[in-house]
Amino acid sequence: MKKLTRSRSNRKLAGVIGGLANYTGIDASLLRVIFIIGLIMSFGTFALVYLIWMIVVPNDQDVIS
């Protein structure tokens, strides 16, 4: 079973998008572009979601398999 974690190797800021890319199998660059478009269109709601995700989702090295 896959676990949702923040990526330590595929990260630009906190590894949230890289972890989501690993979990879903979608390219991280595509998810980053979608996130930036969503950030602009949502007037910052995506930024709030990103900050919450940074706190809630653990790093991939912190999870015991």
N, CA, C and O atoms as a GROMACS GRO file, in nm:
protein
  260
    1MET      N    1   0.083  -0.117   0.000
    1MET     CA    2   0.000   0.000   0.000
    1MET      C    3   0.089   0.125   0.000
    1MET      O    4   0.184   0.136   0.078
    2LYS      N    5   0.056   0.217  -0.088
    2LYS     CA    6   0.130   0.342  -0.096
    2LYS      C    7   0.092   0.432   0.021
    2LYS      O    8  -0.022   0.431   0.068
    3LYS      N    9   0.191   0.511   0.067
    3LYS     CA   10   0.165   0.609   0.171
    3LYS      C   11   0.198   0.747   0.116
    3LYS      O   12   0.296   0.764   0.043
    4LEU      N   13   0.116   0.843   0.149
    4LEU     CA   14   0.137   0.980   0.106
    4LEU      C   15   0.240   1.045   0.197
    4LEU      O   16   0.217   1.061   0.317
    5THR      N   17   0.353   1.081   0.139
    5THR     CA   18   0.460   1.146   0.214
    5THR      C   19   0.515   1.263   0.133
    5THR      O   20   0.491   1.273   0.013
    6ARG      N   21   0.589   1.350   0.201
    6ARG     CA   22   0.660   1.456   0.131
    6ARG      C   23   0.793   1.401   0.082
    6ARG      O   24   0.861   1.330   0.156
    7SER      N   25   0.828   1.433  -0.039
    7SER     CA   26   0.950   1.380  -0.100
    7SER      C   27   1.073   1.454  -0.050
    7SER      O   28   1.073   1.576  -0.037
    8ARG      N   29   1.179   1.378  -0.022
    8ARG     CA   30   1.307   1.439   0.016
    8ARG      C   31   1.397   1.455  -0.105
    8ARG      O   32   1.488   1.538  -0.104
    9SER      N   33   1.373   1.378  -0.210
    9SER     CA   34   1.460   1.383  -0.328
    9SER      C   35   1.401   1.469  -0.440
    9SER      O   36   1.476   1.531  -0.515
   10ASN      N   37   1.270   1.473  -0.454
   10ASN     CA   38   1.204   1.547  -0.562
   10ASN      C   39   1.132   1.667  -0.501
   10ASN      O   40   1.009   1.670  -0.495
   11ARG      N   41   1.210   1.765  -0.458
   11ARG     CA   42   1.150   1.879  -0.390
   11ARG      C   43   1.205   2.010  -0.442
   11ARG      O   44   1.320   2.018  -0.485
   12LYS      N   45   1.120   2.110  -0.439
   12LYS     CA   46   1.161   2.246  -0.471
   12LYS      C   47   1.151   2.333  -0.346
   12LYS      O   48   1.241   2.413  -0.319
   13LEU      N   49   1.044   2.318  -0.270
   13LEU     CA   50   1.026   2.396  -0.149
   13LEU      C   51   1.020   2.303  -0.028
   13LEU      O   52   1.114   2.300   0.053
   14ALA      N   53   0.914   2.229  -0.014
   14ALA     CA   54   0.899   2.140   0.102
   14ALA      C   55   0.873   1.995   0.063
   14ALA      O   56   0.857   1.911   0.151
   15GLY      N   57   0.869   1.965  -0.066
   15GLY     CA   58   0.849   1.828  -0.110
   15GLY      C   59   0.704   1.784  -0.120
   15GLY      O   60   0.676   1.667  -0.144
   16VAL      N   61   0.611   1.878  -0.101
   16VAL     CA   62   0.469   1.844  -0.105
   16VAL      C   63   0.428   1.798  -0.244
   16VAL      O   64   0.366   1.693  -0.259
   17ILE      N   65   0.462   1.875  -0.346
   17ILE     CA   66   0.423   1.840  -0.483
   17ILE      C   67   0.498   1.715  -0.529
   17ILE      O   68   0.439   1.630  -0.596
   18GLY      N   69   0.625   1.702  -0.493
   18GLY     CA   70   0.701   1.582  -0.529
   18GLY      C   71   0.644   1.457  -0.465
   18GLY      O   72   0.639   1.351  -0.529
   19GLY      N   73   0.600   1.467  -0.341
   19GLY     CA   74   0.536   1.354  -0.274
   19GLY      C   75   0.403   1.317  -0.336
   19GLY      O   76   0.370   1.199  -0.350
   20LEU      N   77   0.327   1.419  -0.374
   20LEU     CA   78   0.200   1.394  -0.440
   20LEU      C   79   0.223   1.329  -0.577
   20LEU      O   80   0.146   1.243  -0.618
   21ALA      N   81   0.328   1.371  -0.646
   21ALA     CA   82   0.361   1.311  -0.776
   21ALA      C   83   0.400   1.164  -0.759
   21ALA      O   84   0.358   1.080  -0.839
   22ASN      N   85   0.478   1.133  -0.658
   22ASN     CA   86   0.514   0.994  -0.631
   22ASN      C   87   0.391   0.909  -0.598
   22ASN      O   88   0.380   0.794  -0.641
   23TYR      N   89   0.300   0.966  -0.523
   23TYR     CA   90   0.180   0.893  -0.481
   23TYR      C   91   0.084   0.867  -0.597
   23TYR      O   92   0.029   0.758  -0.609
   24THR      N   93   0.066   0.968  -0.683
   24THR     CA   94  -0.031   0.955  -0.791
   24THR      C   95   0.028   0.899  -0.920
   24THR      O   96  -0.046   0.848  -1.004
   25GLY      N   97   0.159   0.909  -0.937
   25GLY     CA   98   0.222   0.863  -1.060
   25GLY      C   99   0.220   0.967  -1.171
   25GLY      O  100   0.256   0.937  -1.284
   26ILE      N  101   0.180   1.090  -1.138
   26ILE     CA  102   0.179   1.200  -1.235
   26ILE      C  103   0.313   1.272  -1.227
   26ILE      O  104   0.374   1.280  -1.121
   27ASP      N  105   0.358   1.325  -1.340
   27ASP     CA  106   0.485   1.398  -1.345
   27ASP      C  107   0.481   1.518  -1.251
   27ASP      O  108   0.383   1.593  -1.249
   28ALA      N  109   0.587   1.537  -1.175
   28ALA     CA  110   0.594   1.646  -1.077
   28ALA      C  111   0.591   1.783  -1.144
   28ALA      O  112   0.534   1.877  -1.089
   29SER      N  113   0.651   1.796  -1.261
   29SER     CA  114   0.651   1.925  -1.331
   29SER      C  115   0.509   1.965  -1.370
   29SER      O  116   0.472   2.082  -1.359
   30LEU      N  117   0.430   1.869  -1.415
   30LEU     CA  118   0.292   1.897  -1.450
   30LEU      C  119   0.212   1.939  -1.327
   30LEU      O  120   0.134   2.033  -1.334
   31LEU      N  121   0.232   1.870  -1.216
   31LEU     CA  122   0.162   1.907  -1.093
   31LEU      C  123   0.204   2.046  -1.046
   31LEU      O  124   0.121   2.121  -0.994
   32ARG      N  125   0.330   2.081  -1.063
   32ARG     CA  126   0.376   2.215  -1.023
   32ARG      C  127   0.311   2.324  -1.107
   32ARG      O  128   0.273   2.428  -1.054
   33VAL      N  129   0.298   2.300  -1.237
   33VAL     CA  130   0.231   2.396  -1.325
   33VAL      C  131   0.084   2.410  -1.286
   33VAL      O  132   0.032   2.521  -1.280
   34ILE      N  133   0.018   2.298  -1.260
   34ILE     CA  134  -0.122   2.301  -1.218
   34ILE      C  135  -0.136   2.375  -1.085
   34ILE      O  136  -0.230   2.452  -1.066
   35PHE      N  137  -0.041   2.354  -0.994
   35PHE     CA  138  -0.045   2.422  -0.865
   35PHE      C  139  -0.030   2.573  -0.881
   35PHE      O  140  -0.103   2.649  -0.817
   36ILE      N  141   0.062   2.617  -0.964
   36ILE     CA  142   0.084   2.760  -0.986
   36ILE      C  143  -0.041   2.824  -1.047
   36ILE      O  144  -0.081   2.933  -1.006
   37ILE      N  145  -0.101   2.758  -1.145
   37ILE     CA  146  -0.224   2.810  -1.205
   37ILE      C  147  -0.335   2.816  -1.099
   37ILE      O  148  -0.408   2.914  -1.092
   38GLY      N  149  -0.347   2.712  -1.020
   38GLY     CA  150  -0.446   2.711  -0.913
   38GLY      C  151  -0.420   2.816  -0.808
   38GLY      O  152  -0.513   2.875  -0.753
   39LEU      N  153  -0.294   2.842  -0.779
   39LEU     CA  154  -0.256   2.945  -0.682
   39LEU      C  155  -0.302   3.082  -0.730
   39LEU      O  156  -0.354   3.162  -0.652
   40ILE      N  157  -0.282   3.109  -0.857
   40ILE     CA  158  -0.324   3.238  -0.914
   40ILE      C  159  -0.476   3.249  -0.918
   40ILE      O  160  -0.532   3.353  -0.884
   41MET      N  161  -0.542   3.142  -0.959
   41MET     CA  162  -0.687   3.145  -0.974
   41MET      C  163  -0.763   3.144  -0.841
   41MET      O  164  -0.876   3.193  -0.835
   42SER      N  165  -0.703   3.089  -0.736
   42SER     CA  166  -0.774   3.075  -0.609
   42SER      C  167  -0.744   3.188  -0.511
   42SER      O  168  -0.792   3.187  -0.398
   43PHE      N  169  -0.665   3.285  -0.554
   43PHE     CA  170  -0.631   3.400  -0.469
   43PHE      C  171  -0.568   3.358  -0.337
   43PHE      O  172  -0.596   3.417  -0.233
   44GLY      N  173  -0.483   3.256  -0.340
   44GLY     CA  174  -0.406   3.217  -0.223
   44GLY      C  175  -0.458   3.097  -0.146
   44GLY      O  176  -0.392   3.053  -0.051
   45THR      N  177  -0.572   3.043  -0.183
   45THR     CA  178  -0.624   2.927  -0.111
   45THR      C  179  -0.530   2.808  -0.126
   45THR      O  180  -0.513   2.731  -0.031
   46PHE      N  181  -0.471   2.792  -0.241
   46PHE     CA  182  -0.375   2.682  -0.262
   46PHE      C  183  -0.254   2.699  -0.173
   46PHE      O  184  -0.196   2.600  -0.129
   47ALA      N  185  -0.214   2.823  -0.144
   47ALA     CA  186  -0.101   2.846  -0.054
   47ALA      C  187  -0.134   2.799   0.087
   47ALA      O  188  -0.049   2.741   0.155
   48LEU      N  189  -0.256   2.822   0.130
   48LEU     CA  190  -0.299   2.776   0.262
   48LEU      C  191  -0.301   2.623   0.268
   48LEU      O  192  -0.256   2.564   0.366
   49VAL      N  193  -0.351   2.560   0.163
   49VAL     CA  194  -0.353   2.414   0.156
   49VAL      C  195  -0.210   2.360   0.158
   49VAL      O  196  -0.182   2.260   0.225
   50TYR      N  197  -0.119   2.424   0.086
   50TYR     CA  198   0.021   2.383   0.082
   50TYR      C  199   0.083   2.392   0.221
   50TYR      O  200   0.153   2.300   0.264
   51LEU      N  201   0.059   2.501   0.292
   51LEU     CA  202   0.114   2.517   0.427
   51LEU      C  203   0.060   2.411   0.523
   51LEU      O  204   0.135   2.356   0.603
   52ILE      N  205  -0.069   2.382   0.514
   52ILE     CA  206  -0.127   2.279   0.600
   52ILE      C  207  -0.066   2.143   0.566
   52ILE      O  208  -0.035   2.064   0.655
   53TRP      N  209  -0.049   2.117   0.436
   53TRP     CA  210   0.007   1.990   0.394
   53TRP      C  211   0.152   1.974   0.442
   53TRP      O  212   0.195   1.864   0.474
   54MET      N  213   0.226   2.085   0.447
   54MET     CA  214   0.364   2.080   0.498
   54MET      C  215   0.367   2.034   0.643
   54MET      O  216   0.459   1.964   0.684
   55ILE      N  217   0.266   2.073   0.719
   55ILE     CA  218   0.261   2.038   0.861
   55ILE      C  219   0.207   1.897   0.882
   55ILE      O  220   0.258   1.824   0.968
   56VAL      N  221   0.106   1.858   0.807
   56VAL     CA  222   0.036   1.732   0.832
   56VAL      C  223   0.105   1.611   0.771
   56VAL      O  224   0.114   1.506   0.836
   57VAL      N  225   0.154   1.622   0.649
   57VAL     CA  226   0.212   1.507   0.578
   57VAL      C  227   0.358   1.491   0.618
   57VAL      O  228   0.435   1.587   0.608
   58PRO      N  229   0.399   1.371   0.664
   58PRO     CA  230   0.537   1.350   0.707
   58PRO      C  231   0.634   1.334   0.590
   58PRO      O  232   0.593   1.304   0.478
   59ASN      N  233   0.764   1.355   0.617
   59ASN     CA  234   0.868   1.328   0.518
   59ASN      C  235   0.876   1.178   0.492
   59ASN      O  236   0.837   1.098   0.577
   60ASP      N  237   0.926   1.140   0.375
   60ASP     CA  238   0.933   0.998   0.342
   60ASP      C  239   1.034   0.924   0.429
   60ASP      O  240   1.021   0.802   0.445
   61GLN      N  241   1.134   0.991   0.484
   61GLN     CA  242   1.230   0.924   0.570
   61GLN      C  243   1.178   0.907   0.713
   61GLN      O  244   1.232   0.826   0.789
   62ASP      N  245   1.074   0.983   0.749
   62ASP     CA  246   1.019   0.974   0.884
   62ASP      C  247   0.915   0.864   0.899
   62ASP      O  248   0.874   0.833   1.011
   63VAL      N  249   0.871   0.804   0.788
   63VAL     CA  250   0.768   0.702   0.791
   63VAL      C  251   0.832   0.564   0.800
   63VAL      O  252   0.923   0.531   0.724
   64ILE      N  253   0.784   0.485   0.893
   64ILE     CA  254   0.833   0.348   0.908
   64ILE      C  255   0.751   0.258   0.817
   64ILE      O  256   0.628   0.255   0.827
   65SER      N  257   0.815   0.186   0.729
   65SER     CA  258   0.743   0.101   0.634
   65SER      C  259   0.698  -0.028   0.696
   65SER      O  260   0.636  -0.110   0.629
   0.00000   0.00000   0.00000
